[in-house]
């Protein structure tokens, strides 16, 4: 057994000297995920008013130091300056969830229990890091929210305020998506790109759709392509597959499917039989 272990160890050591993707990843200076989680949690505490006002300045100094250690002092200062705008958008997202879901009894219920609130507020924070060029930290934050909620929002996506994802499970929003204000999505919606046949040649191109203001997109709709624009005040029905633009004030839906019913008893449909 010792000979086998020695042989495998030598083989792995030799592989580590080759210029493959794993070697490259191990040599890159990736940030510590634990530090990213700590920054995220401290920022959540500040933005959701969990930090007592009397301690706010001290907590911001601690957060600034944590961000500076990961991103540099100048970027840390710029990120801290964005916090009032981020909080403003989160407050509007909270209002959108309350206004858009009659099942919500209180604002605190939404903050405590709604996956949209966790995912979208995390996105607001992660997007600020992404805009400063800290892609890995932002992706770590986004993936933390994805793991918790089932909502996958790339930190590069640009999302306006008063944004609500009802239920949320299975929503995917790609990197170059642009979403306007007062947009509502339901579970299973994909704002995605076409299959990438060009590989890295697509880097930097707009690959995901634009959703303008006041749009509603119902469950399991799929909207693809960087040239696809859903105009303001549109409604996209459930299960729609959309790869072209819609003018403002458009309603699009799948034609009502025909149901084929069978009963062994010969009773008429709707008479209480079991399928």
Backbone as CSV, one residue per row, in Angstrom:
resi,resn,N_x,N_y,N_z,CA_x,CA_y,CA_z,C_x,C_y,C_z
1,UNK,0.825,-1.207,0.000,0.000,0.000,0.000,0.864,1.264,0.000
2,UNK,1.985,1.215,0.761,2.870,2.377,0.815,3.443,2.694,-0.554
3,UNK,3.784,1.635,-1.320,4.316,1.855,-2.665,3.287,2.510,-3.576
4,UNK,2.019,2.082,-3.429,0.958,2.683,-4.236,0.771,4.154,-3.883
5,UNK,0.788,4.466,-2.577,0.636,5.850,-2.141,1.795,6.700,-2.649
6,UNK,3.022,6.153,-2.553,4.185,6.884,-3.052,4.051,7.161,-4.551
7,UNK,3.593,6.165,-5.297,3.461,6.316,-6.732,2.403,7.371,-7.094
8,UNK,1.271,7.344,-6.399,0.208,8.324,-6.659,0.660,9.721,-6.261
9,UNK,1.361,9.820,-5.118,1.843,11.125,-4.673,2.804,11.733,-5.698
10,UNK,3.691,10.906,-6.236,4.621,11.388,-7.245,3.883,11.823,-8.517
11,UNK,2.872,11.047,-8.891,2.095,11.370,-10.082,1.360,12.705,-9.906
12,UNK,0.738,12.889,-8.728,0.023,14.143,-8.467,0.988,15.330,-8.419
13,UNK,2.152,15.098,-7.798,3.144,16.174,-7.729,3.595,16.586,-9.123
14,UNK,3.766,15.606,-10.015,4.154,15.920,-11.393,3.055,16.679,-12.119
15,UNK,1.803,16.295,-11.865,0.686,17.006,-12.500,0.630,18.468,-12.064
16,UNK,1.007,18.725,-10.824,0.971,20.095,-10.323,1.987,21.005,-10.996
17,UNK,2.918,20.430,-11.693,3.916,21.220,-12.406,3.472,21.541,-13.833
18,UNK,2.370,20.935,-14.259,1.894,21.169,-15.621,1.004,22.419,-15.667
19,UNK,0.938,23.090,-16.807,0.162,24.333,-16.913,-1.322,24.074,-17.221
20,UNK,-1.962,23.198,-16.424,-3.382,22.965,-16.682,-4.234,23.941,-15.874
21,UNK,-5.561,23.844,-16.037,-6.462,24.819,-15.415,-6.414,24.760,-13.890
22,UNK,-6.278,23.562,-13.308,-6.204,23.456,-11.852,-4.944,24.111,-11.307
23,UNK,-3.826,23.925,-11.993,-2.588,24.584,-11.568,-2.741,26.104,-11.601
24,UNK,-3.345,26.592,-12.683,-3.546,28.023,-12.803,-4.426,28.547,-11.673
25,UNK,-5.505,27.822,-11.352,-6.406,28.257,-10.284,-5.689,28.328,-8.944
26,UNK,-4.837,27.337,-8.659,-4.149,27.301,-7.370,-3.116,28.413,-7.231
27,UNK,-2.622,28.920,-8.381,-1.605,29.979,-8.337,-2.212,31.374,-8.314
28,UNK,-3.480,31.460,-8.651,-4.132,32.768,-8.627,-4.418,33.184,-7.191
29,UNK,-4.386,34.464,-6.944,-4.565,34.990,-5.590,-6.051,35.212,-5.336
30,UNK,-6.770,34.127,-5.078,-8.210,34.218,-4.839,-8.481,34.664,-3.406
31,UNK,-9.509,35.467,-3.177,-9.829,35.905,-1.816,-10.368,34.761,-0.970
32,UNK,-10.233,34.899,0.326,-10.725,33.908,1.274,-12.248,34.010,1.336
33,UNK,-12.945,32.892,1.069,-14.406,32.926,1.081,-14.946,33.302,2.458
34,UNK,-14.251,32.907,3.521,-14.720,33.248,4.869,-14.717,34.752,5.090
35,UNK,-13.724,35.445,4.532,-13.698,36.905,4.652,-14.850,37.524,3.878
36,UNK,-15.144,36.989,2.690,-16.267,37.507,1.905,-17.575,37.328,2.657
37,UNK,-17.752,36.162,3.308,-18.977,35.926,4.085,-19.078,36.902,5.254
38,UNK,-17.965,37.161,5.911,-17.981,38.082,7.055,-18.349,39.493,6.604
39,UNK,-17.748,39.936,5.497,-18.093,41.261,4.968,-19.573,41.322,4.642
40,UNK,-20.083,40.292,3.993,-21.490,40.262,3.601,-22.405,40.338,4.822
41,UNK,-22.127,39.554,5.841,-22.979,39.548,7.022,-22.935,40.881,7.763
42,UNK,-21.774,41.483,7.846,-21.678,42.781,8.524,-22.402,43.866,7.729
43,UNK,-22.316,43.806,6.404,-23.031,44.774,5.586,-24.542,44.566,5.691
44,UNK,-24.986,43.318,5.747,-26.408,43.057,5.943,-26.900,43.652,7.258
45,UNK,-26.106,43.507,8.310,-26.504,44.046,9.610,-26.689,45.553,9.549
46,UNK,-25.790,46.236,8.848,-25.896,47.689,8.718,-27.088,48.073,7.838
47,UNK,-27.238,47.402,6.712,-28.259,47.794,5.738,-29.666,47.437,6.191
48,UNK,-29.809,46.419,7.030,-31.128,46.046,7.553,-31.372,46.611,8.955
49,UNK,-30.604,47.615,9.327,-30.806,48.361,10.576,-30.676,47.488,11.822
50,UNK,-29.911,46.398,11.718,-29.684,45.567,12.892,-28.565,46.132,13.775
51,UNK,-27.767,47.017,13.215,-26.711,47.677,13.976,-27.309,48.876,14.716
52,UNK,-27.178,48.960,16.046,-27.693,50.132,16.760,-27.074,51.416,16.209
53,UNK,-27.869,52.460,16.126,-27.392,53.715,15.548,-26.150,54.226,16.274
54,UNK,-26.111,54.026,17.577,-24.962,54.534,18.347,-23.669,53.796,18.005
55,UNK,-23.796,52.597,17.428,-22.613,51.816,17.064,-22.333,51.863,15.561
56,UNK,-23.124,52.629,14.824,-23.050,52.573,13.363,-21.681,52.999,12.850
57,UNK,-21.160,54.098,13.373,-19.868,54.585,12.878,-18.762,53.566,13.160
58,UNK,-18.770,52.998,14.359,-17.734,52.025,14.715,-17.826,50.787,13.823
59,UNK,-19.041,50.338,13.558,-19.196,49.164,12.706,-18.749,49.448,11.279
60,UNK,-19.028,50.642,10.794,-18.589,50.996,9.449,-17.065,51.036,9.360
61,UNK,-16.416,51.464,10.417,-14.950,51.457,10.419,-14.412,50.028,10.350
62,UNK,-15.054,49.104,11.074,-14.639,47.705,11.021,-14.857,47.139,9.618
63,UNK,-16.025,47.428,9.042,-16.329,46.945,7.693,-15.344,47.524,6.684
64,UNK,-15.035,48.797,6.817,-14.063,49.424,5.913,-12.722,48.702,5.989
65,UNK,-12.307,48.356,7.208,-11.041,47.647,7.367,-11.063,46.267,6.733
66,UNK,-12.182,45.549,6.882,-12.293,44.222,6.274,-12.263,44.307,4.747
67,UNK,-12.998,45.272,4.205,-13.006,45.426,2.747,-11.639,45.876,2.249
68,UNK,-10.993,46.788,2.981,-9.673,47.261,2.580,-8.664,46.124,2.529
69,UNK,-8.748,45.194,3.489,-7.824,44.058,3.497,-8.033,43.167,2.279
70,UNK,-9.279,43.113,1.781,-9.577,42.247,0.640,-9.471,42.961,-0.693
71,UNK,-9.752,44.271,-0.707,-9.914,44.983,-1.982,-9.059,46.235,-2.116
72,UNK,-8.412,46.658,-1.040,-7.655,47.909,-1.075,-8.458,49.051,-0.464
73,UNK,-7.750,50.034,0.090,-8.413,51.111,0.830,-9.266,51.997,-0.068
74,UNK,-8.799,52.304,-1.263,-9.553,53.214,-2.116,-10.882,52.592,-2.532
75,UNK,-10.854,51.306,-2.915,-12.099,50.629,-3.275,-13.006,50.476,-2.063
76,UNK,-12.409,50.225,-0.893,-13.214,50.121,0.331,-13.960,51.427,0.593
77,UNK,-13.285,52.545,0.403,-13.935,53.841,0.623,-15.069,54.062,-0.365
78,UNK,-14.843,53.697,-1.628,-15.898,53.867,-2.628,-17.101,52.976,-2.319
79,UNK,-16.833,51.750,-1.863,-17.923,50.837,-1.540,-18.725,51.339,-0.337
80,UNK,-18.040,51.850,0.667,-18.736,52.386,1.829,-19.622,53.569,1.425
81,UNK,-19.139,54.400,0.522,-19.925,55.557,0.082,-21.195,55.162,-0.651
82,UNK,-21.226,53.955,-1.215,-22.415,53.485,-1.937,-23.509,52.955,-1.017
83,UNK,-23.222,52.738,0.249,-24.171,52.072,1.129,-25.521,52.791,1.249
84,UNK,-25.580,54.130,1.359,-26.906,54.765,1.424,-27.767,54.484,0.195
85,UNK,-27.159,54.493,-1.005,-27.930,54.184,-2.213,-28.378,52.717,-2.227
86,UNK,-27.504,51.824,-1.765,-27.872,50.406,-1.705,-29.035,50.207,-0.729
87,UNK,-28.965,50.848,0.436,-30.051,50.710,1.412,-31.363,51.247,0.847
88,UNK,-31.295,52.357,0.116,-32.498,52.931,-0.487,-33.159,51.919,-1.430
89,UNK,-32.360,51.252,-2.268,-32.916,50.263,-3.197,-33.483,49.069,-2.450
90,UNK,-32.804,48.613,-1.400,-33.302,47.478,-0.633,-34.639,47.824,0.017
91,UNK,-34.767,49.049,0.540,-36.043,49.474,1.125,-37.151,49.456,0.079
92,UNK,-36.842,49.881,-1.146,-37.841,49.848,-2.215,-38.184,48.419,-2.624
93,UNK,-37.181,47.522,-2.622,-37.444,46.110,-2.905,-38.367,45.511,-1.842
94,UNK,-38.146,45.877,-0.598,-38.999,45.407,0.489,-40.434,45.899,0.301
95,UNK,-40.581,47.160,-0.083,-41.910,47.699,-0.352,-42.571,46.967,-1.516
96,UNK,-41.786,46.639,-2.552,-42.320,45.916,-3.706,-42.836,44.537,-3.291
97,UNK,-42.101,43.849,-2.418,-42.541,42.531,-1.955,-43.830,42.643,-1.156
98,UNK,-43.922,43.651,-0.299,-45.126,43.838,0.514,-46.329,44.202,-0.361
99,UNK,-46.107,45.108,-1.302,-47.204,45.522,-2.186,-47.637,44.394,-3.117
100,UNK,-46.684,43.543,-3.516,-46.957,42.548,-4.545,-47.412,41.202,-4.045
101,UNK,-47.433,40.997,-2.725,-47.815,39.694,-2.200,-48.804,39.866,-1.046
102,UNK,-50.100,39.652,-1.289,-51.089,39.793,-0.221,-50.878,38.823,0.935
103,UNK,-50.095,37.767,0.714,-49.831,36.817,1.799,-48.919,37.400,2.867
104,UNK,-48.187,38.444,2.539,-47.270,39.058,3.500,-48.056,39.881,4.513
105,UNK,-47.850,39.598,5.782,-48.568,40.313,6.834,-47.797,41.527,7.351
106,UNK,-46.471,41.425,7.376,-45.645,42.507,7.897,-44.367,42.608,7.070
107,UNK,-43.717,43.753,7.167,-42.418,43.926,6.515,-41.379,43.000,7.146
108,UNK,-41.446,42.833,8.461,-40.440,42.002,9.137,-40.542,40.545,8.701
109,UNK,-41.762,40.073,8.382,-41.925,38.713,7.865,-41.151,38.537,6.561
110,UNK,-41.208,39.537,5.704,-40.518,39.463,4.414,-39.011,39.438,4.622
111,UNK,-38.525,40.297,5.496,-37.084,40.338,5.770,-36.612,39.002,6.336
112,UNK,-37.411,38.418,7.218,-36.986,37.195,7.897,-37.120,35.949,7.040
113,UNK,-38.109,35.923,6.130,-38.484,34.642,5.546,-38.575,34.586,4.031
114,UNK,-38.533,35.720,3.331,-38.748,35.671,1.885,-37.425,35.483,1.150
115,UNK,-37.325,34.461,0.291,-36.072,34.252,-0.438,-35.707,35.424,-1.338
116,UNK,-36.698,36.103,-1.903,-36.396,37.258,-2.756,-35.619,38.315,-1.999
117,UNK,-36.015,38.554,-0.751,-35.343,39.596,0.026,-33.878,39.244,0.265
118,UNK,-33.627,37.980,0.589,-32.242,37.555,0.819,-31.422,37.625,-0.457
119,UNK,-31.993,37.129,-1.555,-31.229,37.056,-2.801,-30.992,38.431,-3.403
120,UNK,-32.030,39.258,-3.437,-31.901,40.557,-4.103,-31.048,41.509,-3.273
121,UNK,-31.204,41.503,-1.951,-30.358,42.368,-1.128,-28.893,41.968,-1.230
122,UNK,-28.635,40.659,-1.270,-27.255,40.202,-1.471,-26.739,40.663,-2.822
123,UNK,-27.600,40.595,-3.835,-27.181,41.068,-5.149,-26.807,42.544,-5.113
124,UNK,-27.560,43.354,-4.408,-27.237,44.788,-4.329,-25.812,44.984,-3.802
125,UNK,-25.455,44.201,-2.804,-24.106,44.302,-2.235,-23.071,43.744,-3.201
126,UNK,-23.333,42.538,-3.708,-22.366,41.881,-4.589,-22.121,42.699,-5.856
127,UNK,-23.175,43.321,-6.380,-23.034,44.113,-7.606,-22.072,45.283,-7.399
128,UNK,-22.112,45.890,-6.207,-21.198,46.996,-5.923,-19.739,46.519,-5.975
129,UNK,-19.467,45.339,-5.433,-18.115,44.780,-5.511,-17.750,44.442,-6.953
130,UNK,-18.696,43.897,-7.690,-18.449,43.555,-9.090,-18.091,44.801,-9.892
131,UNK,-18.797,45.894,-9.636,-18.546,47.140,-10.365,-17.159,47.705,-10.074
132,UNK,-16.621,47.378,-8.906,-15.277,47.830,-8.558,-14.197,46.867,-9.052
133,UNK,-14.600,45.818,-9.755,-13.623,44.896,-10.328,-13.272,43.705,-9.470
134,UNK,-14.057,43.464,-8.403,-13.757,42.356,-7.500,-14.724,41.212,-7.784
135,UNK,-14.490,40.562,-8.917,-15.431,39.578,-9.433,-15.543,38.347,-8.538
136,UNK,-14.433,37.877,-7.989,-14.478,36.632,-7.219,-15.245,36.840,-5.916
137,UNK,-14.966,37.937,-5.199,-15.706,38.214,-3.964,-17.196,38.334,-4.265
138,UNK,-17.525,39.023,-5.341,-18.937,39.200,-5.676,-19.587,37.860,-6.017
139,UNK,-18.856,36.980,-6.692,-19.417,35.671,-7.031,-19.596,34.801,-5.779
140,UNK,-18.682,34.905,-4.841,-18.824,34.166,-3.578,-20.092,34.613,-2.860
141,UNK,-20.318,35.924,-2.821,-21.527,36.451,-2.177,-22.786,35.980,-2.904
142,UNK,-22.763,36.054,-4.236,-23.935,35.645,-5.020,-24.228,34.167,-4.819
143,UNK,-23.197,33.353,-4.751,-23.405,31.913,-4.601,-23.915,31.574,-3.204
144,UNK,-23.534,32.370,-2.208,-24.080,32.164,-0.866,-25.595,32.346,-0.891
145,UNK,-26.065,33.397,-1.587,-27.505,33.629,-1.702,-28.171,32.537,-2.539
146,UNK,-27.501,32.101,-3.596,-28.037,31.029,-4.433,-28.239,29.758,-3.624
147,UNK,-27.259,29.403,-2.812,-27.369,28.206,-1.985,-28.530,28.300,-1.002
148,UNK,-28.760,29.498,-0.474,-29.814,29.688,0.530,-31.197,29.715,-0.083
149,UNK,-31.336,30.252,-1.288,-32.656,30.591,-1.809,-33.059,29.862,-3.085
150,UNK,-32.107,29.302,-3.812,-32.406,28.740,-5.128,-32.543,29.785,-6.211
151,UNK,-32.226,31.035,-5.907,-32.272,32.133,-6.868,-30.839,32.459,-7.277
152,UNK,-30.554,32.377,-8.572,-29.189,32.528,-9.088,-29.100,33.836,-9.867
153,UNK,-28.531,34.861,-9.241,-28.371,36.166,-9.884,-26.880,36.447,-10.027
154,UNK,-26.419,36.581,-11.247,-25.011,36.936,-11.440,-24.792,38.367,-10.934
155,UNK,-23.695,38.609,-10.216,-23.482,39.946,-9.646,-23.297,41.037,-10.687
156,UNK,-23.038,40.666,-11.942,-22.915,41.678,-12.981,-24.240,42.218,-13.477
157,UNK,-25.338,41.523,-13.218,-26.643,41.962,-13.706,-26.998,43.334,-13.139
158,UNK,-27.565,44.182,-13.985,-27.974,45.527,-13.566,-29.480,45.503,-13.312
159,UNK,-29.874,45.767,-12.058,-31.267,45.635,-11.653,-31.740,46.931,-11.014
160,UNK,-32.826,47.475,-11.541,-33.403,48.688,-10.984,-34.062,48.435,-9.640
161,UNK,-34.587,49.494,-9.049,-35.191,49.408,-7.724,-36.642,48.941,-7.807
162,UNK,-37.220,48.632,-6.624,-38.593,48.150,-6.501,-38.739,46.843,-7.280
163,UNK,-37.831,45.895,-7.009,-37.736,44.620,-7.724,-38.181,43.499,-6.798
164,UNK,-39.042,42.611,-7.291,-39.554,41.518,-6.461,-39.594,40.231,-7.268
165,UNK,-39.115,39.140,-6.637,-39.204,37.800,-7.216,-40.142,36.993,-6.327
166,UNK,-41.335,36.694,-6.808,-42.319,35.964,-6.010,-41.975,34.480,-6.012
167,UNK,-41.957,33.875,-4.833,-41.536,32.482,-4.613,-40.043,32.330,-4.919
168,UNK,-39.651,32.388,-6.183,-38.239,32.552,-6.494,-37.464,31.321,-6.900
169,UNK,-37.844,30.149,-6.444,-37.037,28.956,-6.719,-36.803,28.784,-8.221
170,UNK,-35.551,28.587,-8.596,-35.216,28.308,-9.984,-35.033,29.510,-10.870
171,UNK,-35.090,30.712,-10.331,-34.851,31.909,-11.143,-33.360,32.013,-11.465
172,UNK,-33.059,32.331,-12.729,-31.678,32.537,-13.179,-31.614,33.863,-13.925
173,UNK,-30.701,34.738,-13.512,-30.511,36.038,-14.143,-29.043,36.166,-14.518
174,UNK,-28.760,36.262,-15.812,-27.390,36.230,-16.303,-26.630,37.535,-16.135
175,UNK,-25.347,37.451,-16.389,-24.396,38.536,-16.094,-24.746,39.854,-16.772
176,UNK,-25.125,39.839,-18.035,-25.312,41.091,-18.777,-26.787,41.481,-18.885
177,UNK,-27.618,40.898,-18.036,-29.030,41.280,-17.982,-29.168,42.715,-17.486
178,UNK,-30.083,43.467,-18.117,-30.473,44.786,-17.628,-31.949,44.729,-17.256
179,UNK,-32.283,45.085,-16.025,-33.664,45.083,-15.556,-33.997,46.478,-15.054
180,UNK,-35.138,46.995,-15.490,-35.553,48.339,-15.098,-36.188,48.368,-13.719
181,UNK,-36.948,49.416,-13.454,-37.608,49.608,-12.165,-38.995,48.960,-12.156
182,UNK,-39.414,48.548,-10.961,-40.767,48.020,-10.728,-41.054,46.779,-11.579
183,UNK,-40.083,45.880,-11.628,-40.221,44.617,-12.356,-40.526,43.501,-11.363
184,UNK,-41.403,42.590,-11.768,-41.766,41.446,-10.935,-41.566,40.157,-11.713
185,UNK,-40.833,39.224,-11.123,-40.634,37.896,-11.696,-41.265,36.844,-10.785
186,UNK,-41.639,35.731,-11.377,-42.093,34.579,-10.610,-41.055,33.466,-10.708
187,UNK,-41.304,32.383,-10.000,-40.349,31.279,-9.916,-40.099,30.661,-11.288
188,UNK,-38.903,30.141,-11.451,-38.549,29.421,-12.663,-38.219,30.282,-13.867
189,UNK,-38.212,31.590,-13.716,-37.900,32.478,-14.848,-36.400,32.419,-15.138
190,UNK,-36.064,32.343,-16.429,-34.672,32.407,-16.865,-34.477,33.610,-17.772
191,UNK,-33.552,34.476,-17.402,-33.103,35.574,-18.259,-31.685,35.202,-18.667
192,UNK,-31.585,34.524,-19.800,-30.328,33.853,-20.122,-29.753,34.205,-21.472
193,UNK,-28.710,33.462,-21.841,-27.999,33.644,-23.104,-28.211,32.428,-23.976
194,UNK,-27.988,32.603,-25.267,-27.987,31.466,-26.170,-26.771,30.588,-25.886
195,UNK,-26.829,29.340,-26.319,-25.705,28.427,-26.151,-24.437,29.061,-26.730
196,UNK,-23.384,29.028,-25.932,-22.160,29.749,-26.275,-21.289,28.924,-27.213
197,UNK,-21.431,29.159,-28.521,-20.624,28.426,-29.500,-19.292,29.115,-29.781
198,UNK,-19.172,30.371,-29.357,-17.955,31.121,-29.654,-16.925,31.045,-28.528
199,UNK,-17.302,30.391,-27.424,-16.359,30.271,-26.317,-15.984,31.629,-25.749
200,UNK,-14.707,31.824,-25.479,-14.234,33.061,-24.855,-14.374,34.264,-25.775
201,UNK,-14.672,34.042,-27.051,-14.851,35.172,-27.970,-16.064,36.013,-27.599
202,UNK,-16.990,35.456,-26.815,-18.171,36.203,-26.381,-17.913,37.070,-25.163
203,UNK,-16.707,37.006,-24.620,-16.370,37.797,-23.440,-16.575,39.283,-23.718
204,UNK,-17.306,39.940,-22.834,-17.535,41.374,-22.969,-18.745,41.744,-23.796
205,UNK,-19.368,40.769,-24.449,-20.559,41.054,-25.250,-21.811,40.978,-24.370
206,UNK,-22.848,41.701,-24.779,-24.122,41.594,-24.082,-24.821,40.323,-24.561
207,UNK,-24.990,39.369,-23.660,-25.509,38.059,-24.018,-26.906,37.795,-23.461
208,UNK,-27.351,38.644,-22.549,-28.594,38.411,-21.826,-29.585,39.544,-22.094
209,UNK,-30.864,39.314,-21.863,-31.882,40.284,-22.301,-31.947,41.550,-21.466
210,UNK,-32.691,42.513,-22.020,-33.022,43.751,-21.319,-34.516,43.730,-21.007
211,UNK,-34.839,43.984,-19.743,-36.228,44.031,-19.288,-36.496,45.467,-18.831
212,UNK,-37.373,46.156,-19.515,-37.622,47.561,-19.190,-38.576,47.700,-17.998
213,UNK,-38.914,48.933,-17.643,-39.697,49.209,-16.442,-41.084,48.557,-16.481
214,UNK,-41.588,48.226,-15.279,-42.995,47.826,-15.081,-43.374,46.556,-15.840
215,UNK,-42.449,45.622,-15.954,-42.697,44.353,-16.634,-43.000,43.272,-15.594
216,UNK,-43.934,42.373,-15.936,-44.217,41.192,-15.124,-43.928,39.947,-15.965
217,UNK,-43.188,39.001,-15.380,-42.835,37.759,-16.076,-43.289,36.590,-15.203
218,UNK,-44.192,35.770,-15.752,-44.813,34.689,-14.995,-43.954,33.415,-14.989
219,UNK,-44.356,32.405,-14.180,-43.470,31.262,-13.915,-42.989,30.525,-15.164
220,UNK,-41.718,30.126,-15.082,-41.070,29.243,-16.055,-40.926,29.847,-17.446
221,UNK,-41.087,31.165,-17.560,-40.789,31.819,-18.835,-39.272,31.860,-19.032
222,UNK,-38.851,31.700,-20.285,-37.438,31.760,-20.646,-37.253,32.851,-21.690
223,UNK,-36.392,33.818,-21.390,-36.122,34.933,-22.294,-34.618,34.949,-22.544
224,UNK,-34.216,34.831,-23.813,-32.813,34.636,-24.154,-32.314,35.703,-25.123
225,UNK,-31.021,36.034,-24.997,-30.328,36.812,-26.012,-30.070,38.252,-25.632
226,UNK,-28.888,38.723,-25.970,-28.494,40.084,-25.648,-29.226,41.147,-26.442
227,UNK,-29.769,40.783,-27.599,-30.524,41.746,-28.406,-32.015,41.741,-28.074
228,UNK,-32.438,40.872,-27.181,-33.853,40.760,-26.831,-34.218,41.827,-25.799
229,UNK,-35.202,42.656,-26.147,-35.661,43.718,-25.257,-37.150,43.534,-25.006
230,UNK,-37.514,43.407,-23.753,-38.928,43.356,-23.374,-39.320,44.768,-22.951
231,UNK,-40.175,45.402,-23.759,-40.507,46.801,-23.542,-41.288,47.046,-22.264
232,UNK,-41.328,48.289,-21.851,-41.963,48.647,-20.591,-43.440,48.259,-20.597
233,UNK,-43.907,47.876,-19.421,-45.316,47.536,-19.183,-45.764,46.282,-19.927
234,UNK,-44.816,45.403,-20.297,-45.185,44.128,-20.925,-45.528,43.093,-19.851
235,UNK,-46.299,42.094,-20.265,-46.576,40.928,-19.428,-46.211,39.690,-20.237
236,UNK,-45.310,38.864,-19.680,-44.876,37.630,-20.334,-45.481,36.469,-19.555
237,UNK,-46.288,35.663,-20.234,-46.995,34.574,-19.580,-46.109,33.410,-19.205
238,UNK,-46.665,32.501,-18.416,-45.934,31.328,-17.972,-45.551,30.411,-19.119
239,UNK,-44.355,29.817,-19.004,-43.835,28.827,-19.956,-43.521,29.399,-21.334
240,UNK,-43.543,30.705,-21.489,-43.205,31.316,-22.777,-41.711,31.150,-23.045
241,UNK,-41.381,30.849,-24.303,-39.980,30.804,-24.774,-39.809,31.978,-25.722
242,UNK,-39.013,32.969,-25.305,-38.948,34.232,-26.038,-37.511,34.530,-26.441
243,UNK,-37.275,34.730,-27.754,-35.936,35.039,-28.253,-35.952,36.282,-29.141
244,UNK,-37.035,37.032,-29.119,-37.092,38.274,-29.889,-37.725,39.358,-29.028
245,UNK,-37.552,40.601,-29.421,-37.999,41.724,-28.612,-39.511,41.898,-28.654
246,UNK,-40.029,42.542,-27.601,-41.447,42.889,-27.515,-41.582,44.404,-27.404
247,UNK,-42.477,45.014,-28.158,-42.716,46.448,-27.992,-43.422,46.718,-26.671
248,UNK,-43.361,47.942,-26.173,-44.039,48.263,-24.913,-45.517,47.886,-24.942
249,UNK,-46.047,47.577,-23.746,-47.478,47.298,-23.551,-47.960,46.036,-24.270
250,UNK,-47.061,45.068,-24.461,-47.408,43.819,-25.135,-47.724,42.738,-24.109
251,UNK,-48.701,41.889,-24.429,-48.991,40.696,-23.634,-48.666,39.483,-24.500
252,UNK,-47.875,38.569,-23.985,-47.522,37.374,-24.752,-47.795,36.148,-23.893
253,UNK,-48.449,35.147,-24.492,-48.803,33.946,-23.745,-48.791,32.746,-24.677
254,UNK,-48.587,31.584,-24.100,-48.712,30.323,-24.831,-50.195,30.052,-25.083
255,UNK,-50.523,29.540,-26.279,-51.907,29.187,-26.563,-52.379,28.113,-25.586
256,UNK,-53.625,28.261,-25.140,-54.177,27.332,-24.163,-54.076,25.891,-24.681
257,UNK,-53.423,24.988,-23.946,-53.301,23.605,-24.422,-54.632,22.865,-24.322
258,UNK,-54.791,21.851,-25.151,-55.976,20.999,-25.085,-55.717,19.860,-24.102
259,UNK,-56.697,19.586,-23.241,-56.588,18.510,-22.281,-57.284,17.274,-22.828
260,UNK,-56.614,16.137,-22.787,-57.196,14.877,-23.219,-57.480,14.046,-21.965
261,UNK,-58.754,13.858,-21.666,-59.163,13.187,-20.443,-59.709,11.794,-20.763
262,UNK,-59.417,10.860,-19.872,-59.909,9.504,-20.046,-60.412,8.982,-18.709
263,UNK,-61.539,8.322,-18.732,-62.052,7.701,-17.517,-62.538,6.294,-17.836
264,UNK,-62.171,5.324,-17.017,-62.600,3.948,-17.226,-64.081,3.762,-16.930
265,UNK,-64.626,4.656,-16.105,-66.026,4.521,-15.726,-66.975,5.091,-16.772
266,UNK,-66.450,5.867,-17.713,-67.287,6.466,-18.731,-68.010,7.713,-18.283
267,UNK,-67.728,8.182,-17.067,-68.373,9.409,-16.610,-67.839,10.612,-17.364
268,UNK,-68.656,11.644,-17.440,-68.278,12.851,-18.156,-67.208,13.609,-17.375
269,UNK,-66.321,14.326,-18.090,-65.340,15.172,-17.407,-66.025,16.161,-16.478
270,UNK,-65.410,16.330,-15.321,-65.952,17.280,-14.355,-66.967,16.669,-13.413
271,UNK,-67.162,15.354,-13.479,-68.194,14.745,-12.652,-67.619,14.074,-11.398
272,UNK,-66.359,14.388,-11.092,-65.779,13.885,-9.855,-64.964,12.628,-10.006
273,UNK,-64.673,12.227,-11.253,-63.884,11.014,-11.435,-62.419,11.285,-11.124
274,UNK,-61.683,10.206,-10.916,-60.247,10.325,-10.678,-59.486,10.066,-11.971
275,UNK,-58.421,10.876,-12.213,-57.572,10.687,-13.391,-56.515,9.638,-13.069
